[in-house]
Amino acid sequence: MRRLMYEAQRALASPVRNPRMATVIGRLLGAAFLICFGTGLYSHFLQEPLDWMRFSTRPEFLYQVTQGTHIIAGIACFPLLLAKLYIVFPDLFAYPPVRGFLHFLERASIALFVGASLVQITIGLLNTYQWYPWPFPFRQVHFALGWVLIGLLVLHIAVKLPVITRYWSKASADEEDDDHLVDAVSGDRSENAEAVRLWGNTRPGGVTGRVLDYIDRTPRTPSRLSRRGFLTTVGVATTAVVGLTAGQTFTPLNALNLFGPRKKGVGQQGVPVNRTSAQAKVADAATDPTWALTLMVAGTERAFTRAELLALPQTEVTLPIACVEGWSQMAQWRGVRLRDLADLMNADPDTSFRLISLEERGSFSKTQMGREYVRDPLTLVALELNGETLDLEHGYPARMIAPGRPGVLQTKWLSRIEAI
């Protein structure tokens, strides 16, 4: 078994499979995970805020940037994670596989980290296409896995900190002597000693610092993949997967958007549609001529027909629809400012509102809007989109639009607005 393990390691030898390259790719992957975690937390608490939380409404495209960055960083994790796995793959054939209880815990935590990472980025990618081939609720599981991954990442960094520190910079890595390299690659000098006993050290020039060199009796065939070639491949792959999807968020890259689930300008009134009226089952109620928007403040109710809303002072704003799936689209909206409606109802300036849709079922058929949005002059009960009457698919007869909010909170097919 021992001999087979060494043979496997020798067969997998490559100039890119070393601690320095693992550190380089690892810090890029760690940065991507941290960006995903931070922007993911922001998105989560926008959707499910704690009572004391207040959010910035400026810049008005803030969520467009944060969630677009979240999706881009998540997509970048695919080539980076595969590159890291390629580098450390020979470690699977280390002998003995487990050298003690602490070593077992280390390897188990790494296995869990890799498995959770693959699940997290995969379900995140499928969510952008709104495809859910699993029995569990996506949002709750994605949020929980985020915390698990960050905990495992911190543990992994703590365990590998000596190696990370040693190989953080190229200069420090080049200065390391062969004994340090032996420790970094194999983690156990006895393993190297055993390799020497079994195979002999026949390489000219003495110890190279790798088990694979100890056991290689013949001159090594140069690897076809150099370090520079490997980094170039990883860079090109990462740039490609990001560049071919980021156009769904960032306009300058729109022409390159080949894989994003939404394209700018494609959809009713030039704006993509995420949830249709058929999916929400609201077509009949939304087109009912008796529809009215009901406002309730401090026990007082008042209903506004669409004609009455159009008769009120109208405001036009330029705001994006920015969805949690990563796509976004700037558009011209026209309607009644929510704060004007609140003043008509004599609402207190600190009042928050509950927005209720005609959609009877759905995670966001009822949403909350904090006072910072209610009082923002850009927050509208929108009646028109891009100079036309609001299309049914975009929320006719009226919808909410506010700066810096996720698309799922820009409630379509409004029915009631209640003070809370």
N, C-alpha and C positions, 0 to 999 in steps of 0.2 A: 504493500500500500504506500509506504513511504517513498519507494523508488518511483511508483506511478505518479505520485504528487509532484515530485521533482521534474519528471518528464513532462507533465502537463504545464508546469510553470515555464520550463525551457521552451516548449512549443509556442507559448503565448508571449514570449519576450518581444519587447518593442521599445525603441528609444522614448516613446511618449508615455510609457507606463512607469512613471517614477513619481516620487513625492512632490517634486517641484511642479510638475504638470497637474497633479491632483490638487495642489494648493491654488494654482492659477485658475483652473476651471471651478474649483470649489468656492472661491470667493465671489466669482461672477454669479454662480448659482445661488449662493447665500444672499447676495444683494437682490436678486430677482425675487426670492422668497420673501424677504423683508418688505420690498415694495408692494408685493401682492398682499401681504398681511396688513400693512398700514392702510392702503387704499381700500382693502376689503372691510376693515373695521369701520372706516369712514362711511362706506356705503351701507353697511349693516345698521349703524346707529342713525343714519338718516331715515332709514325705513322703520326702525324700531327704537326710537329715542327714549332715553331715560327721562324722568320728569324734569330734571334740572338742566338738561342739555339744550343749548341754543347754537345755531349754526350760522355761518356767514352766508349772505346772499350775494356777495361780490367777491371776485368777478362773477358775472352771471353765467359764464361758461365753466365755472369751477368743477362741477360734477362731470361735465363732458371730458375734462382733462384727467381728473382723478380716476374715473372708471375706465376711460380709454387706456390709460397707463396700466391699470390693473389687468386688463385683458391682454395687452401687449406683453407685459412682464410674464404673465402666465403662459403665453404661447412661446416666449423665448425659453422657458424652462424645459421644453421638450428636447431641443438639441443639446442644451447644456447638461441636462440630467443624463441623457444617453452618452454624451462624451465622458462624463464623470464615471459612469458605470463601465465604459470601455477601459478607462485607465486602471480602475481598481479590480477588474474582473479576475486577474490571476490570484488575488487574495483569497478567492473561493477555494483554491487548491493548496492553501497553507497547511503544513503538517507540524504538529497535530492540529486538527480543526479547532479544538478548544483546549486552552492551556490552564484553565481554572475557572472558578466561579465568576470572578470579575471579568475575565476575558469573554466568558459566555454572555454575560449581561451586555458587554460592549457590542458583540456581534449581533445579539438579538435586537438591541436598540437600533443598530444600523439597518438590519433587515426590515424592521418595522418602519423606519424612516423612509427607506426606499419604496416599500409597498404603499405607504400612505401618500407619498409624493406622487406616485404614478396614478393612484386613484383620484387624488385631488385635482391634478391638472387635466386628467381625462374627463371627469364629470364637469369640470369648469368649461372645457372646450365644447362638450356636447350641449351644455346649457346655452351657449351662444347661438346654437342652431335650434334651440327649444326642442331637443330630443331627449327624452328621459326613459331609457330602457332599464329602469331599476324600480324597485318597490318602495324606496325610502324617499322622504321629502328632501329635495335638493338643498334648499336654503339652509335648513337646520343642520344637515350633515356637512355641508360645505363650510359653514361657520365653525362647527365643532372641530372638524379636521384641521382647520387653520390653526387653532390653538394647540392641537396635538403636534402638528408639524413644527411650530415654533419652539415648543418644549423640547422635542427631539433634536431640533437643530442646535439649540443651546447646549444640550447634553453632548451632542457629537463634537461641537467646537471645544467644549471643556475637555473631553477625552483626548482629542487630537491637537490640543493647543501647543504642546511642545514641538510637534512636527510642523504645524502651521507657522509657528514663529520662526523655526529654523529655515523654512523654505519660502517665506513670504516674499523676499526679494531675490532677484537673480544673483546679485553679488554675494549674498550670504549663502546661497545654495552652492555657488561655485567654490566658495572657500571651505566647504565641508570636507573633512577627510573621509577615507574609505570606511572607517569604523562607524562613523555616524550614518553613512549611507546604508550600511548593513542593518543597523538598528531600525532605520526608518522604513526600509522595505519589508524586512522579514519580521521585525518586532522581537526576535529571539535569536541570540548568538548561537545557541545550541543547535538550532536548525541549520545554520551555516556550517557549523562544525561537522554535523552529520552528513551534509551534502559533500563536504571535502572528503570524509572517510569513504563514502560510497563511490565517488566519482573521481576524486583527485583534482588538484588544482593544476591543470595543464595549460591554462591560458598564459601566453607570454605577457610579461609586464606585471605579474603579480595580481593581488586582490583588486577587483573592480568595484566591490561593494554590493553585488547583486548575487543572489543564490543562483540565478540562471547562468551567470558567468562561471561560477564555481564548477557547475556540473556539465559544462559544455567542453567536451574533449577535442572538438574540431573547431577550426576557425569559423566564427559566426558569419552566417550569410547576412549582409547588410539589409536592414528592414527597408521596405519600399516606402514606408511612411515616416517622414522626418518630423521633428517637433514643429518646425515652421509650417510644414504641409498640413499637419494635424490642426494647428491653431487656425490656419487659413480656412480649412474645411469647416471647422466649427463656426468661425466667423461668418462665412458665406451662408451656411445653413441657417444660422440665427437671423441674419439680415434678411434672408429670403422669406422665412416663415412670418417674420414681423412685417416686412415691407409689403407682402402680398395680402395682408389683412388689415393693417393700420389705416388704410384709406377709408374704412367705414367710420372712423373717428376723425381723422385729420384730413382736411380738404386737399392740401397739396399732394397727398398720396392717393387720392381717389382713383386716378387712372390706373393705378397698380393693384387695386382691390380685386383680386381674382378669387379669393377664398372666403372673404367675409360674408356672413349671411345676409347683410343688407348693403345696398349701394345708394349713395346720396342721389337725391333727385328722382328715385324710382319709387312710385307709389301714388296714391291719390293726392292731387294738389301738390305734387312734387315732393312729398314727404313719405318715407317708408311707414308701414303699418305693422305693429307688433301683435296686437290682439284685435281681432276683427269683431264686427257686430254679430256675426253668425256664431262665433265662439262664445261670446258673452250673452247671446240670446236676448238682445235688447232692441232689435229692429222695430218690432211693433210698438213698444212703449216709447221709443225715441221719436218715432214719426207720428205719434198720436197728436192730433191738433189740440187736445186739451192739456198738453204738457205744460207744467209750470215749475219753476225753481223755487223751492220753499226755504226761507231763512228763518231760523229760530234763535232768538237771543233772550235770555232771562225769562223764558216762558212765553214770550211774545212771538207769534208767527206771522210771516207775510209771504205771500206767493207772488212771483213775478213771471208773467208770460214772456215768451221770447220777444214779442212786440214791445212789451214794457221795458225789457232789458235794452233793446235797440234804441229806445227813446231816451235812455239815460246818457250822460256824457260818455263818449267813446274815447278810448286810448289805444294807440298802436305801439307795439314794442317788437323788438327783434330778440328772440330767445331760442335756444336750442331745445329740441327733444333729445335727451341723452338717456339711453336705456342701460339697464344693468348688464345686458349682453354685449355692451361695448360700442354699439353703433350710435351715431348721433347725427342730427341734421338741424342747421339753423333755419329759421322761418320767421315770417312776418305774421303777428297775431294782432287781432283787434277785438276789443270788448270792453267790459266794465271793470274798473279797478275794484278789487275785493275790499279795499279799505273804504271806498266810497259806499259800498253796500253795507259794510259794518257800521259806518257813521249814520246811514239812514235808519239803522236799527238801534242807534244809540249804544253800540257795544263799547265796553271799556277798552282803552288802548292796549291793555295787557291780555285781551281775550285771545285764546286759541280756538281753532275750529275743527270740527269733524266733517269730512267731505263724504257724501254718500252717493253712490252711483245707482243708475237704474239696473245695473247688473246685480242680480240677487245673490249669486254665488261667485266665489273667487277670493283669493288671498287679499286682494286690494280693492274689493268692492266698497270698503270703508277705510278711509285713511285719515290721518291727523295732520294738521298744519299749525306749526308754532307761530307765536305772535310776530316773530321776526319776518316771516313770509307774509302774514296777513297785512302788515303795515307797510310792506315794500311797495313802492309805486309801480313796479314792473309786474306785480302779481295781478292777473286778470281772470275774470270769468270770460273766457274767449268765445266769441260768436262767429268770427271769421278767420280764415287762414289763407295767407298769400293773396289777399284781395278778393277772396270768394267766400260765399257762405260755407261755413264749416261742413265738411263732408261727414256723412254718417260714420265712416270708418275712423274718422279722427275725433269723434265725440259729439256730433250733432245730437241735440240742439245746443248744448253748451258744455264746455269742459274747463278744467283748471289749467293754467299755465303760470309757472313761477320760476324765478331765477335760482339756479344751483340745486335743483331738485331732481331725483331720479324719475325717469319716465313713468314708472309704475305708480308714482305719487301724483302725477299730473292727471288727476282723475277725469276720465271721459264719461259722457252721458250723465252729466250731473242731475241729481234729483233733489237733494237736500243739503243745506249747509247749517250745521248746528254749533252754537257756542259751547265750549267745554271748559 
